[in-house]
Amino acid sequence: MKEALAPSAMMAAICPTMNQAERLTAKMNEEGFVNIESMEVLVRNLEARVGMTRPSQIMVAHTCYLTFGRKVEGAVAATQEEAQVEPAPGEEAVTETA
């Protein structure tokens, strides 16, 4: 996938399952991508009527996962591998490695 992108290009992918998003993120890390983010898409329709618009009572709880990242080359990728990862509350700081 990295060969198809121009230097510093952004990549976006749609994955139907969490396992696919996880494998994609691991591959992007392996290939030196930075600023990798994944998010789940939740969809709820609106019932739009004049003076009575409201969210639908029925909600699709999961539709897909979106993953984004930026391709980097050489020294930038090497320094990114040594960057500190912000710890979640109650966790210790860790150093990210590819």
C-alpha positions as CSV (number, residue, x, y, z in Angstrom):
1,M,0.0,0.0,0.0
2,K,2.9,2.4,0.8
3,E,4.2,2.3,-2.8
4,A,0.9,3.6,-4.2
5,L,1.1,6.8,-2.2
6,A,3.0,10.0,-2.8
7,P,5.4,11.1,0.0
8,S,3.5,12.7,2.9
9,A,0.2,11.5,1.4
10,M,-2.8,10.7,3.7
11,M,-4.4,7.3,3.5
12,A,-8.0,6.5,4.5
13,A,-9.6,3.0,4.7
14,I,-13.0,1.6,5.6
15,C,-12.9,-1.7,7.4
16,P,-16.1,-3.7,8.2
17,T,-14.8,-5.4,11.2
18,M,-12.6,-4.5,14.2
19,N,-10.2,-7.3,13.4
20,Q,-9.5,-5.8,10.0
21,A,-9.0,-2.3,11.4
22,E,-6.5,-3.9,13.9
23,R,-4.6,-5.7,11.2
24,L,-4.5,-2.6,9.0
25,T,-3.2,-0.4,11.8
26,A,-0.5,-3.0,12.6
27,K,0.5,-3.0,8.9
28,M,0.5,0.8,8.7
29,N,2.8,0.9,11.8
30,E,5.1,-1.7,10.2
31,E,5.3,0.4,7.0
32,G,6.2,3.6,8.9
33,F,2.9,5.5,8.7
34,V,2.3,8.2,11.4
35,N,-0.7,9.9,12.9
36,I,-2.7,6.7,12.6
37,E,-6.2,7.0,14.0
38,S,-9.2,4.6,13.8
39,M,-12.8,5.3,14.7
40,E,-16.1,3.5,14.7
41,V,-19.0,4.9,12.6
42,L,-22.4,5.0,14.3
43,V,-25.4,5.9,12.3
44,R,-28.8,7.2,13.5
45,N,-31.4,8.5,11.1
46,L,-33.4,11.7,11.7
47,E,-37.1,11.7,11.3
48,A,-37.4,15.1,9.7
49,R,-40.9,16.7,9.8
50,V,-41.7,20.3,10.1
51,G,-41.8,21.2,13.8
52,M,-41.4,17.5,14.8
53,T,-37.8,16.6,13.7
54,R,-36.1,14.1,16.1
55,P,-33.6,11.3,16.0
56,S,-35.1,7.9,15.0
57,Q,-35.8,5.6,17.9
58,I,-34.0,2.8,16.0
59,M,-30.3,3.0,15.7
60,V,-27.8,1.0,13.7
61,A,-25.2,0.4,16.5
62,H,-22.3,-0.3,14.2
63,T,-21.6,0.2,10.5
64,C,-17.8,0.2,10.0
65,Y,-14.4,1.4,11.1
66,L,-12.5,4.3,9.5
67,T,-8.7,4.3,9.7
68,F,-6.5,7.2,8.7
69,G,-2.7,7.7,8.6
70,R,0.1,9.6,6.9
71,K,3.0,8.1,4.8
72,V,6.4,9.3,5.9
73,E,9.9,8.4,4.7
74,G,13.3,7.8,6.3
75,A,14.4,10.0,9.2
76,V,10.9,11.2,10.0
77,A,9.6,7.6,10.4
78,A,12.6,6.7,12.6
79,T,12.0,9.6,15.0
80,Q,8.3,8.8,15.1
81,E,9.0,5.3,16.3
82,E,10.7,6.8,19.3
83,A,7.9,9.1,20.2
84,Q,6.2,8.9,23.6
85,V,2.7,7.6,23.6
86,E,0.3,9.5,25.9
87,P,-0.8,7.1,28.6
88,A,-4.5,6.6,29.4
89,P,-5.5,7.7,33.0
90,G,-4.1,5.2,35.4
91,E,-1.5,3.7,33.0
92,E,2.2,4.1,32.8
93,A,3.9,5.9,29.8
94,V,5.3,3.6,27.2
95,T,7.7,4.2,24.3
96,E,6.2,3.2,20.9
97,T,8.1,0.8,18.7
98,A,7.2,-0.4,15.3
